[in-house]
């Protein structure tokens, strides 16, 4: 018979094979990533095909700033009940509403997309961004609360499965869409994507299990009356912010906020323009789909799972530091592709390296902010931290097209600059790691999530 200790070790290495909660996290991760294809890489290429400039495409990316502000309505996701739909459960009802909006808007883009009206395209993409950003609040809250407080070792694995799902939702349908866009055009592609999203949504909602929550559903729903509304505001927004600063201390809290804001800026500048770069350097839509989507997906999934193991064994902070250095180095490979031209060998190397570093950095980043999220204010605190990261990724990176134009289309110089953008966050991370190591022996407050200091990087 198998020794119990060996069995526990095997489960610790490959928990995703045995825990259905992690597979649900994977599926919801795919639903979280799918909208980024609809208004991200696929829409970028469609806009490019319709003749929009690099600067215009970069500014179009301001739609992603919705994820920067979704923390403003995060307490509503935590506490408010939807009429009629609330019978499905607190998280499930919000996810169901958002998925319905996503499917409808995706189908409408096939009819009213850039080939018909840019204004209608902007409006529909904004609705997709709003629904997706709201859905992400419920999905992230589900991911954190579905794992018990006595299972901190699963936080990294949950982040890994969420990352695998997200990249699957972006890359797998994206690879197919790019393969057929040249022959069939984007309107029928978007109609097919809407159908895939609808089927996946039905499967996810049927499989969903509402996680336990710390408090009665709807207990903080905004009541009428000024004083009662103020009391609700204090018990949601104010309480969530004050709890975060009290638990971590002001000095560490501000360091965390600075790191979260800066870490993904370089990657965001690259990601916003990379499809335009592929197009301008001479790759076809089919090649873009094959190499940037289909080739990168299995690499990203494998490395995301490995990153979950790495974070559990060696620490989230250490994983972030290694991933950040690798991320800066990987961006230089795209500068190399810019120099050599449309060489699929060079593109393959860059895409594989980017998949490896993106997976490690995303898993470590998600696990990092999950550690610092209170279960009492799950959607609010995680949403605020994720929104801060999105502020750097989406608002600042909207200038990516302008930067390429300012460099007169010098893509190699652009990618070198994206590498440099990573460095300030790594300096802050080293400072955080030293502070965390110093306080590692201190007893954490009762009822708070275990900080990465238990596994110093």
N, C-alpha and C positions, 0 to 999 in steps of 0.2 A: 504493500500500500504506500501511497505518496505521503511523505512526511509533512505534517501540518505546517511546519516552518517553511519548507520548500514551496508548498502550495501558496502560502501567503506571499512569498517572494515572487512567485510567478504571476499572481494577481497584481502585485505591485508594479511589475514590469509591463503587463499587458491588460490593464483593467478595462479597456474599452471593449474587449472581447466578451466580458462577463457582465457589465453594468449597463442596463438599458437606458439609464439616465444620461449617460455620456453619448449614446447614439441619438437620443432625442436632442441633446445639445448640438450634435452634428447637423441634424436635419434643420433645426431652427437657425443654425449658422448659415446654411445654404440659402434659406429664405431671407436672411439679413443681407447676404452678399448679392443676391439677384438684382435688386434695384440699382446697385452700383454699375452693373452692366448696362441696364436700360438707359441711365442718364450719364454714364461714364464713358467707357471705351467704345461701345457700340454707337452711342450718340455722337461722340467726338468724331468718329470716322464718317458718320452720316453727314454731319455738319461740314466736314472737310470736303466730302463729295459734292455738297451743295454750294461750295465756293466761299465759305466763311474764312476769314483771315485767322492767323495764329493768335493774335491779340483778342479777337472776338471770341474764339473758342476758349481761351484762358479765362476771359471775363464770364463766359457762360458757366464756368465752374463755380462761380459764386453761389450757385444753387446749393452746392454742398455745404454752404455756411449754415444751413438749417440744422445740421448736426452740431454746430457750435452753440446753438441756443436751445436745444431740446431740453436741457436741464431746467429751463424755466417752467415747463409744464410737467416735469418728472414727478412732483408730489401728487399730481392728479392721477398718474398711472399707479402710484403706490396706494392711493386711498379712495379715489372716487369710483363709484359703480356706474356702469353704463345702463341706461334703461333697456329692459328686455334682455339684452345680451348678458347681463351680469349673472344669469343662471349658469352660464358656461364656466364661470370662475373668474377671478379678478384678472389674472394675467391672460388667460385664454380669450376672454371677451375682447380685450383691447387688441390682441393679435388678430383675431378674426375680423374685426372692423377694419384694421389697417390693410390686411390682405385683400379684402374686397375692393378697397380703393385702389390698391396697386394693380390688380387685375383689370379693373375698368379703365384706368388711365393708360395702361400699356396697350390695350386694344384700341383706344382712341388715338394713340400716337400713330398707329398704322394708317389711320384715316386723315389725321390733321397734322402730321409731322412736318419736318422742315421742307418737304417738297410742296407743301400747301401753304403753311403759315408759320413763320418764326415766332410770332406772338403766341399762337396757340401752343406751339412746342414748348415755349418757356413756361406757360401756365400749367401745362400737363406735367412737365418735368418738375416744376415746383410742388405740385400736388403729390407726385411720387416721392420726392425728397421728404416732404412733411409727413406723409404716412409711414415711410420707411424709418425716419428718425424717431417717430413715436413708437413704432413697433419695436425698434431696437431697445428702447427703455424697458419694455416688458420682457423681451427675450433675455437681456442681460440680467435683469432682476431674477428671472426664472433660473438662469444658469448658476447664479450665486446661491440662491436660497434652496435649490433642489439638492445641493451638497450639504450634508450635515456639518454642524460646528465641530464635531468630533472627527471629521475627515479632512483635515487641512491638506493632506498629501494629494487629495484629488483636485485641488484648485488648479494646479498646473495642468493636469490632464483635461479638466473641463475647458481651460483656455485653449489647449491644443486641439480638442475636438471642435470647438467653436471656430477656430482659425481654419481647420481643414474644411469645415462646412462652408465658411465664408468664401474661401478660394474656389471651392467646387461650384458654388452658386454663381460666381463671377466667370470662371474659366470654362467649365464644361459646356454650358449653353453658348458661351461666347465663341468657343472654338467652332462649334457647328454653325453659328450665325455668320461668322466671318468666311467660312468655307463657301457658303451659298449666296452671300450678299452680292458678289459680282454678277452672278447669273440671274438672280431673281429680284434684286433690289431690296431696299430696306423695309418698305411697308409690309410685304408678306412675312418677312422675317420677324417683325415686331408682333404681328398677329399670332405667329407660331409661339413666340416667347410668352405671350399672354396666356396661351392655352397650357403651356408647360407649367407656368406659375400657378395657374388655377388648380391643376391636378396635384401638384406638390403641396399646395396649401391645404387641400382636402385631406391628403394623407397625414400631414403634420398635425392638423387639428383633431383628427380622429385618434391619433396616437398620444396626444398631449395628456399629461397628468398634472393637475394643479399642485404646485408645491405648498408646503405648510408656510404660514405667514405669522409674523410676530404681532398679533393684534387682530381684532375683528375687522373683516372687510368693510370698507366704507365708513369706518368710524371717524375718519377725519374729513369726510366730504364737506365742502364749504357750506356752512349754514347761512341763513339769511340774517341780516342785521350787522351793523358796522362792528360792534364789539365782538360778536361771535366770529365774524370774518377775520378780525385781527387776531383772535385767539387761534383760529385755524392756521393763519399765516405763521404765527410764532411756533406752533407745534409741528409745522412741516418745514418750511424754508429755513427759518431762524434756528430751529432745533438741529436740523441736519448740518448746517454750517458750524454752529458752536460745538457740536459733538465731535466733528472732525478735528477742529483746532485743539480742543481740550484733550482728546485722545493722543494726538501726535505731538503736541507742543507747537507754539507759533513758529519757531525757527525751522524745524523739520518740515512743518506743513507748507511754509512758503517755498522751501527748497523743492519739495515734491511738486508743487504747482508749476514752478519754473521749468523743471525737467519735463513734466508732462507736456507743457506747451511747446518746447523746443525740439523734442526727440524726433518727431516724424516730419519736420519741415523739409529736409533734404529729399526724403523719399517721396513726399507729396509733390514737390516741384518736378521731379523726374516722372512720377506716375501721370501727372496731368498732361504732359507733353509727349510722352513716349510713343503713343500711337501716331501722333502727327509726325514725329521723327521717323518712325518706320515708313510711313507713307512717302515722306519727302526724300528719304535716302534711297528709295527705289524698290522696296518690298511690296508685293501684291497683297490684296486683302486676304487671299487664301494662305499665303505664307505667314502673314501676321497671325491668323487664327491658328495655324499649325504650330508655329514656334513660340509665340508669346502666350498662347492659351493652352493648347493640348500638351505641348512639351513641358511647360512649367508646372502644370497641375500635379502630376504624380510626384515630382520633386518636392513641391511645396507641402503636399500631404505627408509624405514620408518624413520630411524634416520637421514639420509641425509636431508630429507624434514624438519624434526624438527630442524636440525642444521641451515637451512636457515632462519627459523623463529627466532631462538635464536640469530643469528648474527644480524638480522634486529632490534631486540628489545633491546638486551643487549650489543651489540658491538662485533666486530670481535676479538679484542685483548683479551677480557675476554673469548670469546669462545675458542680461541687458548690455553690460559692458562689452562682452565678446561680440554680441550681435551688432552693436553700434559701430564698432571698429570695422567689422566685416561689411556692414552696410555702406560705410564711406568708401571702402576699397572697391566694392562691387560697382558703385556708380561710375568709377573710372573705366570699367570695361565698356560701358556704353559710349564713352569718349573714344575708345579704341574702335568700336563699330563705326562711329561717325567718320573716323579717319580712313578705314579700309573700304567703306561703302557697303553695298547690298550683298554681303557674303554670309550665306546661311550658317557656315561653320562658326564664324565669329558671333553671329546672333545667338546660336545655340549655347555657346559658352556663357555669354552675358545673361541670357534668360535663365539658364540653370543656376548660375551663381546668384542671380537676383531672387530666384525661388527659394534657395537655401537661406539667404540672409533675411528675406522678408518673413519667412516662416518663423525663424528663431526670434527675430525682433518683435513680431506681432504677438506670439505666444507669451514671451517674457513680459511684454508691455501690458497685455491683458491680465496676466496673473499678478503683476506688480500692483496695478490699481485695484484689483479684486481684493488683495490682502488688506488694503487700506479702506475698504468699504464696510460700513456698519450694516448689519442685517436689519436694523430697525428702520433705516432710511436707504434701503438698497438702491432703488431706482434713482432717488434724488442724488445721493453721493456718487454712485458710479456714473450716472448721467452727467453730473457736473464735471467730474474728472475726464471722462471721455470727450465731453464737449470742449474742454480746454485743449485737449490734444487735437481735436478737430479744428479748433480755431487756427492753430498753426498750420495744419494740413490743408484746410479748405479756404480760409479767408486770405492768409498771406500768400498761399500758392496760386491764388487767382492771378497774381502778377507774373506767372511763369511764361505765358505767351509774350507779354511785354518784354520780359528779360531776353528771350530768344530774339525778338525783333531788335532790341537795343544792341545785342551782340551781332547784328546783321546776319542772323542765321548761322552763327558759328556754334554748331551743336557740341563740338568737342569741348569748347570753353564752358558752355552751359553745364555739361555733366560734371566737369571739374568743380564748378562752383557748388553744385548740389552735394558733392562730397565734403566740401569745406563747411557747409551748413550743418553737418552732423556734429562737428567738434564741440561747440559750446555746451550742448546737452551732456556730452560725455564728461566734461569737466565738472558739471554740477552733479552728475551721477557718482563720480569718485568722491566728492564731498559728502553726498548722502551716505555712501557706503561706509565712510569713516565714522560718520555720526551714528549710523545704525550699529556698527561694530562696537562703538563705545557704550551704547545703551543695551546691548544684547543680553546682558546679565540681569537687567532690571525686570521686575515682574510686571507683565502687561496688565492693564485694567481688566477687571472681571467682565466677561461677556463681550469682549472685543475680539476681532479676528487676529490671529497670530501674525505679527509683522515679519517681513523678510529677514529681520535681524536674527531670527533663529537659524537662518542659513546664510550667514554673511557672505557677500560676494567679494 
